[in-house]
Every structure is written in C-alpha cells, then in structure tokens.
Amino acid sequence: MTVLRKQILLSGLLMLVTASTGAQQVDWLVQPVASKAMVVEKGKDLVLDNGLLRRVFRLQPNVACTDFSNLTTGQQLLRAVSPEARLVINGKAYHVGGLYGQKEKAYLLPQWTDSLQARAGDFRYERYMLSSIEPLVNWKANNWWMPVQKPATGRQVSFVYTAGSAELKGLEVQVHYALYDGLPLISKWLSIHNTAQKAFRLDSVVHEILAMVEEESAVIGETNLMMPPQGMYIESNYAFNNAMRYRLSDQTTHWKSDRSYTSQVNYNYHTPCLLEIYPEKAPGITLQPGEEFTSIRSWELLHDSYDRERRGLAVRKMYRAIAPWAQANPIFMHLVSHNDEQVRTAIDQCVASGYEALILSFGSHLNMEDSSASNVARWKRHADYAHRKGIRIGGYSLFSSRRINDSTDVVDPKTGKPGGAFFGNAPCFGSAWGLAYRNRIKYFFAQTGFTIWENDGPYPGDVCASTTHPGHEGLHDSQWKQMEIQKELYRWLNEHGVYINAPDWYFLDGTHKIALGYREVNFSLSREQQKILNRQNIYDGTWEKTPAMGWGFVPLTAYQGGGAEAVLEPLSEHLADYKQLMMQYYGAGVQACYRGPRLYDTDTTKQVVQQVIAWYKKYRDILNSDIIHLRRADGRDWDGIMHVNPTHPYKGFIMLYNPTNKPITRTIKVPMYYTGLSKVAVVREHDKTAKSYTLGRDYSITMQVMLPANGYSWYTVRE
C-alpha cells in the first residue's frame, strides 16, 4: 500500500501525518475523524482499529497482543508478546492469557506468531463479547452551564478466560478493552467472577503488561533514572497525591526492566521498557462466593509529537470525551457566613450580578454532618430560596486533617497506634464514623436539595492497620476499601446532580474540579504580586487540564495573614485590582473562589461585577475552550494566552497583559494552527474593528499590539 505523507511544521517540530492514498487523514486535534472504532476477526486474530490506533490480538492457543500501532505516525509500540494480566491469588501468581517462545525481544515479526505456545496453568481464553462503550458514570447534563458535549462512543471487547489450574476452579476472568471513536485512545480493565463455593484471597491485580519499544539507548544507567517510552500517555482512576497534577498523583504506572530482553543496549538490562499497570498497595481483598471484583481502569492515549502543547491538547481532548461532566463550569461565589441573613444577602447578590452558584466556604456556619431535623430544615429553606432565584447552592465539608478519636482514626502500621496519615491524624473511611459520615453526606444532599459539594479530603491513599473497622479487614485491604467507599460517594453525588470540588485526582470517578495548583500563603502577598502569580498559576495549570477542571482563588478578605495591601475589601477602594483579577480568571475560563462576605459593596462595584460577568457569558464557549500558551508572566514584559476552538464561530480568543508601569507596543507571533484556520485570520481588538492577517507557512500570524500600563487587552479571532 502506498502512503501519502503530509508534512506539518508545528512549533519547530516536523510531524508526519500519514494516511492511505485516497483517504487522507485529518489531524484529530483540529478536525473530526470520520473513521469509527471497529473490532474485526481476521483469521486467527482479532483487530481493534479506529483509524488512529490499531491493536491486534492472536486468539489461539491463548490471547496475546501482537501489534499496537500509532496509525498517525506509523510507529509500532510493541517489541514482544506478554501476558494479558497477572493475578496473585492466595499468595501465588497466575497469568491471564499470554504466549511464549519468542527468543528475540527487541522486535516481533508477524511470522513468529504461529510458533508461539500457551503455558499450562495460565487462565485460558474461551470467547469474546462485543458491545458499545458504556459511560464511566451515569451522568446527565442538567442546567449547569457547559458546552454541548456528547458521551464518548466506540466499541468494547471483553475476552473471557477460565482457570487453567484446579485450585482456581470457579474463577472466571474477563479482560475488557474500550476503543474510542475519534481519539487514539484505548482503555483496559478486568473483572473477576467467583462462581466457586469457596473464597479466594485476591492479593494483587496487574491488569496491563506491555513489552514496549524503548526510548533510550544507554549502555549504563538505572531503570528509574532513564527515560521510559514517550509515545503513550497513561492514566488510571486510582490517583492521589494532593499534587493537583496527574503525573505526580499516579499510583499505578510502573516502568520496569526486562531481563529476558537480552539484546538491549544496557549492559545490566536496566532499560525501562516493560510497562505494568497496578496499584501498589491494593486490592488485598477476599473475594467471596458469588462476588465480582472489578479492577482499576487505565487509559492509553497515543502521542504523535514531542511538542508540549500538542501533547497537552491531546490529554485535554481525552478528558472532554471520557469525563464530560468535568467540563461543567458554573460561576460561583465562596461565601464566608456567620448567620442566615448573610446567606440570603449573598444569594441576592449572585442574582443581581449574574453569578450562578453559591458555595458556603470553610469557616462558615454550615455543618453538613448535622443530620438533625432542625439543621436539615434550615438549609433546605436556604436551598429553596436559592433555587427560586435560579441559584445553585452548596458547601464545604472537612474529612481529613482532623482527629476524631482512637477508635476512628487510621492506625499507623509502624506503631499500631492512631496516626501516620498524610496529615498526621485522619479518620478512616472504613471506620464506623467514616461509614456514617458517608451516609450523613448523602442524607444532607438528598434532603436539602444542595447541589454542590466542596470536599476537603480524604487525602492520598491513607492505609489503616485497624482490624476492628467494619469497612475493611485490616491493613492489606484498607487502602482499596477506603478508596472504594470514597469513589462510590462521588459517583452517587454526581449521578444525583451534585457538582463536586475535590482535593485530588478523582475526575474519572465523578468529580468535576480541582485546584489549579497554588501556595496558600501567596494569597497574603500584595495584590500586585497576586495578579502576576495568578497568571503564572493559570499558565502552568492548564497544560493538561481544561479551563473548567481547575479553580483559582481571590481573597476578598484576609486569608493566611497579610495586610491591607493583600485584600480587596473594601471592594470599592480596590476596584481596578478586583476587576483585573476577575478578567484574568474569567478570561482564562477558570473559575476562582471569590472568598468573602459579599460580591459588591457599592453600586459602582456592582456595575463592574455585572459588566465582567456579562462579558464572560457572551464569550463563554470560546473562553472555556482549550488554551494555547503564548508567554508566561514574568513581570518584565507582556504575557498571554489564547483559547482555540476550530468548531466555534470564534476560532480563537487572545488575552494579553502588560505588567509594567508604562504602555508598551509589541510585535508578537501568534500560532493559529489549532484554530483550524489555514489561510486568513480576522482579528478584532475588543471584538470591534477587524484586521485580516494571512497565515504563514507555519500557520502563524504576526500582529502588533499596544497594551496599557498595568493593564490588558483582548482579541477575537474569526474566519
């Protein structure tokens, strides 16, 4: 087959986009891909192909992946066959699927496949089943604002295996793959069904094993210091670290060496080229007769470039497809209240200024753990009042970083005493108190009509050595069981229409938003410092998060200390700073927690807030679209970002800032590739007088801008 190659010069990198003659491939990050996910049996193989990604499985004498290709670049990711999964049951390791006999592990030739053999004792393939992709959460778009977002589509295949050894008779394993339409993305997980009359101890589940083509050629080097393969981004729904970034929150991606690969360059066989995906300290559970276990789920997104922006855009598009609820982005206030009258006043101010939601912040007089009839009735009255005004209402609840009592707190396995949690002391979600907390939160939301939950904790993967907590058996299953309780609560709330701000990376189990990433004490610095630092936070926090996925912070009153130069109250006396902080966040599509007792204090302040919110709502779709990073704020010269959306009438939206105390004129180069424009871009400052620019061969335009001292300007981009 001849191959058509289209060269695209992008950010100084030459990317080759390939397609079969007669059906030229489009860039999936700019235009929709016409081909759909297909699962086709061809001879001895089952082929998964969506035009961007291909994965091929040999079905007999057992299942093994023999081809994993990036169809955009033509890159083969696989160098050797591996088992489909590895289970440790009752202390003994078993493979699921897999073929053996490949002698050369640097590459795999198709003609070798017929000579490979199955191994006695492994779980053996029986059949496969096909279905459509099912959503991760039974989420339904309600009247939260969000762009039109259809559920992800594609095809799912489930390989069914039965035990190959007598001691495991009655265990059935299903290995599931979901191939998505329009993205170079595949997901994998497994389920184990116990149809026996006895229980099994499920110590460990490695649900993905791939012998990957190595990225590094180093004669000497340790596995953890060498660069693993970069052609694939991996994410799972078992991530926590309070880092506000997935890569640092990841608990399941393990790059290992492969000593059976004897022709590798590294003399000590330390090249990181064997991928295994599993949670380190889980599951450790007992699978009772009739029970079913479902593993964590991982997503494998193929990259076609080393360009940071392009790789980030790919991850952001993945989130929009697999976690569409995370694109909801309501305009909310963070109220610090001490009495009911302040709540009513804040609701009225939200209505008057165009805000859509009110969150009772930490330090307020809300207590969701109080299930008394009087407390529930009190907050239901507030919710009813807010709903009549068209405002959503919710609040903050603390779980971690507090001590309950010795019988409730997580037990440190090193000391056998309470403590050892991420923040020293914390309740165990599997304790009687933790299970009751879950139930009280559900009850509060069901009874009051609240529709926002800001959850502070639980924090990263606390383990618990208690053997008396009803929610887990002991240390071995404590992390898994606590995570399952927490995830079930998030899914329940999501499916009941509740918007969730959470402190860790739980997007794939139903949460909506996490912090951009910040240092809290920075909000005690001067307003001038905060403006620049906030723009840095926005710039740095949106490489792999969409604008809707992160929140920022604007302290209207004192927070973490600081003097009069740090706060905005009285608002009318610091109106220019207040407006610019709003413009910075809303101009990035990022919601900030405007924390204080009110949104405005005078009619003039009220008018400014109304104007900014009306501006944001007018351009909301494009402002919530993906960000292209133009120049990071450094306080020395201009900085800015650009939103892009090739499917929107506004193809781009540019926000530029001048942090200096003098007006500046600059000639800047603006990349237009991801706007979808190819010939001409029509740019309007403040959406007024149009100026046409012809795109260069690198899809950029060069424009001269004039920015006011200590100010900003914005520009729309259309065809």
Buried (B, 14 or more C-beta within 10 A) or exposed (E): EEEEEEEBBBBEEEBBBBBEEEEEBBBBBBEEBEBBBBBEEEEEBBBBBBBBBBBBBBBEBBBBBBBBBBBBBEBBBBBBBBBBBBBBBEEEEBBBBBBBEBEEBBEBEEEBBEEBEBBEBBBBBEEBEEEEBEEBBEBEBEEBBBBEBEBBEBBBBBBBBBBBBEEBEBBBBBBBBBBBBBBBBBBBBBBBBBEBEEBBBBBBBBBBBBBBBBBBEBEEBEBEEBEBBEBBBBBBBBBBBBBBBBBEBBBBBBBBBBEEBEEBBBEEBBBBBBBBBBBEBBBBBBBEEEBEBBBBBBBBBBBBBEBEBBBBBBBBBBBBBBBBBBBBBBBBBBBBBEEBEBBBBBBBBBBBBBBBBBBBBBEBBBBBBEBEEEBBEBBBBBBEBBBEBEBBBBBBBEBBBBBBEEBBBBBBBEEEEBBBBBBBBBBBBBBBBBBEBBEBBBEBBEBBBBBBBBBBBBBBBBBBBBEEBEBBBBBBBBBBBBBBBBBBBBBBBBBEBBBBBBBBBBBBBBBBBBBBBBEEEBBBBBBEBBBBBBBBBBBBBBBBBBBBBBBBBBBBEBBEEBEEEBBBBEBBEBBEBBBBBBBBBBBBBBBBBBBBBBBBBEEEBBEBBBBBBEBBBEBBBBBBBBBBBBBEBEBEBBBBBBBBBBEBEBBBBBBBBBBBEEEBEBEBEBBBBBBBBEEEBBBBBEBEEEEEBEBEEBBBBEBEBEBEEBBBBBBBBBE
